[in-house]
Amino acid sequence: MYERWGKRALDVAGAALLLALLAPLLALAALAVRLALGPPVLFRQVRAGRGGAPFTLLKLRSMRAGPGTDAERLTPLGRFLRAAALDEIPQLVNVLRGEMSLVGPRPLPPDYTPLYTPRQALRLAVRPGLAGLAQAAGRNAVPWEERLELDARYASAPPRLARDLRLLLACLGVVLRGRGASAPGHATMPRFAGGAPGAGEPG
């Protein structure tokens, strides 16, 4: 029952409640971004959703526009927003639209999809989420190979309400401790290149 109807019901109810509760905080964060970085306040990027279908992910901006590496463009405000996961709040709109779930693998750029092994590609069998096994394990501090294995493990298991609730609480704990906003030695997270290191911002 949860697999067919309950997970989506939890997504809609949870996202609507969180948006209502976090609206004042989101407004303050958006104002800070507007004053520090100028328009636009939102960062929009195409990501791969369930089945690889593209959708536009929403985030608060954390970087200056223009050339330069992520480390050069990432602002002190942006570091704070990322550490506290405040930049992710607009993705509750993606959840309400049905493009994302509260719990699931984090959505990644479509150009990563051809690089997945068959095992890693299992992550595309479910809606991407705000929170997941990889985020509970340490967010961006988790190496790509481990991160994608955790995503595949979540996607290949039957959906369970108790597991999703535990993951939401675990991810909240990771965020409150300020862990994993970036990979060790990187401003954000190195690009996935089929096991080869690179640089970029998958988010």
C-alpha atoms as one frame of an Amber mdcrd trajectory, in Angstrom:
protein
   0.000   0.000   0.000   2.830   2.408   0.881   4.588   1.594  -2.387   1.587
   2.500  -4.498  -0.061   5.390  -2.651   1.547   6.068   0.726   4.920   7.370
  -0.436   3.367   9.978  -2.712   0.892  10.972  -0.005   3.791  11.428   2.424
   5.629  13.513  -0.168   2.703  15.869  -0.781   1.726  16.260   2.858   5.311
  16.544   4.080   6.410  19.014   1.404   3.352  21.219   1.908   3.839  21.253
   5.687   7.569  21.953   5.426   7.024  24.773   2.936   4.511  26.381   5.289
   6.806  26.023   8.303   9.963  27.096   6.485   8.426  29.971   4.484   9.799
  32.719   6.794  13.269  31.150   6.770  13.142  30.725   2.993  12.121  34.360
   2.581  15.056  35.542   4.719  17.506  33.294   2.866  16.174  34.476  -0.499
  16.531  38.116   0.584  20.117  37.472   1.689  20.912  35.904  -1.692  19.298
  38.821  -3.505  21.328  41.368  -1.542  24.630  39.454  -1.725  24.500  38.091
  -5.262  21.796  40.028  -7.065  19.226  38.406  -9.348  18.303  35.702  -9.986
  17.727  34.308  -6.510  17.055  30.782  -7.743  19.543  28.475  -9.432  17.866
  26.244 -12.016  19.516  23.209 -13.553  18.252  20.247 -15.548  18.605  16.965
 -13.663  17.682  13.355 -14.426  14.515  12.208 -12.692  12.769   8.860 -12.511
  13.559   6.795 -15.579  16.084   9.438 -16.598  13.346  11.941 -17.496  14.742
  15.492 -17.320  13.291  18.096 -14.971  14.396  21.501 -13.713  15.763  21.383
 -10.180  15.384  24.484  -8.005  17.930  25.761  -5.474  18.849  29.050  -3.873
  21.954  30.470  -5.536  25.170  29.995  -3.623  27.738  31.113  -6.222  28.616
  34.272  -8.069  27.916  34.278 -11.786  30.760  34.320 -14.264  33.991  32.416
 -14.883  36.056  30.679 -12.262  36.134  27.461 -10.286  33.480  26.521  -7.769
  35.882  27.459  -4.962  36.361  30.919  -6.472  32.657  31.566  -7.080  31.279
  30.098  -3.851  30.510  32.912  -1.396  30.600  32.834   2.430  26.811  33.095
   2.358  26.725  30.215  -0.117  28.872  28.059   2.159  26.487  28.724   5.027
  23.401  27.975   2.935  24.939  24.718   1.722  26.128  23.609   5.161  22.648
  24.211   6.602  20.941  22.786   3.459  18.889  25.980   3.224  19.662  26.176
  -0.497  17.673  22.953  -0.945  14.358  24.275   0.441  12.999  25.285  -3.010
  13.166  21.608  -4.000  10.045  21.092  -1.907   8.321  22.618  -4.948   9.878
  19.864  -7.072   8.425  17.352  -4.603   4.941  18.858  -4.879   5.205  18.730
  -8.676   5.944  15.012  -8.499   9.436  15.410  -9.949  11.103  14.471  -6.671
  10.334  12.647  -3.435  11.233  13.535   0.131  13.371  10.382   0.229  15.358
   8.961  -2.673  18.706   9.268  -4.473  19.823  12.835  -5.063  19.080  13.973
  -8.648  22.206  14.246 -10.788  22.887  15.836 -14.201  21.646  13.879 -17.243
  25.165  13.659 -18.691  26.092  11.333 -15.829  23.519   8.735 -16.902  25.575
   7.079 -19.705  28.462   6.677 -17.258  26.559   4.505 -14.781  27.164   0.796
 -14.492  23.976  -1.327 -14.703  24.005  -1.492 -10.908  24.371   2.267 -10.517
  21.621   2.877 -13.081  19.131   1.321 -10.667  19.025   4.702  -8.927  16.903
   5.944 -11.846  14.144   3.427 -11.074  12.732   5.684  -8.339  12.017   9.382
  -7.962  15.077  11.327  -6.826  14.831  12.772  -3.354  15.868  15.427  -0.893
  17.234  12.810   1.510  18.594   9.305   1.040  21.009   6.656   2.207  24.001
   8.513   0.804  22.975  11.770   2.488  22.477   9.982   5.803  25.970   8.498
   5.407  27.587  11.935   5.057  26.206  13.869   2.063  28.943  15.017  -0.341
  31.702  13.627   1.875  30.717  10.135   0.660  32.850   9.057  -2.358  31.059
   8.512  -5.658  31.386   4.722  -5.753  29.908   4.347  -2.263  27.293   7.017
  -2.871  25.960   5.380  -6.036  25.959   1.951  -4.403  23.838   3.319  -1.548
  21.482   4.856  -4.115  21.168   1.510  -5.929  20.545  -0.257  -2.624  17.706
   2.125  -1.776  16.139   1.889  -5.230  16.244  -1.918  -5.347  14.574  -2.425
  -1.953  10.784  -2.351  -1.469   9.589   1.060  -0.258   8.924   1.126   3.501
   7.499   3.965   5.548   9.631   3.206   8.614  12.829   3.284   6.538  11.924
   6.586   4.882  11.128   8.207   8.228  14.408   6.960   9.692  16.332   8.362
   6.730  14.662  11.761   7.053  15.649  11.925  10.723  19.181  10.682  10.007
  19.684  13.286   7.271  18.387  16.014   9.563  20.993  14.969  12.123  23.775
  15.136   9.528  22.686  18.642   8.481  22.383  19.891  12.071  25.942  18.707
  12.713  27.108  20.618   9.632  28.610  17.523   8.023  29.208  16.720   4.364
  28.366  19.963   2.569  31.447  19.400   0.401  33.779  16.576  -0.515  37.196
  16.561   1.187  39.516  18.869  -0.720  36.709  20.369  -2.835  34.445  23.395
  -2.556  31.434  21.281  -3.544  31.631  17.785  -5.040  33.899  16.554  -7.857
  32.100  15.592 -11.037  31.313  11.944 -11.567  33.273  10.633 -14.543  32.746
   6.908 -14.374  35.302   6.595 -11.593  37.728   9.276 -12.828  38.086  12.452
 -10.758  37.032  15.819 -12.108  35.630  19.127 -10.917  32.189  20.678 -10.916
  28.944  21.078  -9.032  26.437  18.223  -9.145  24.900  19.574  -5.936
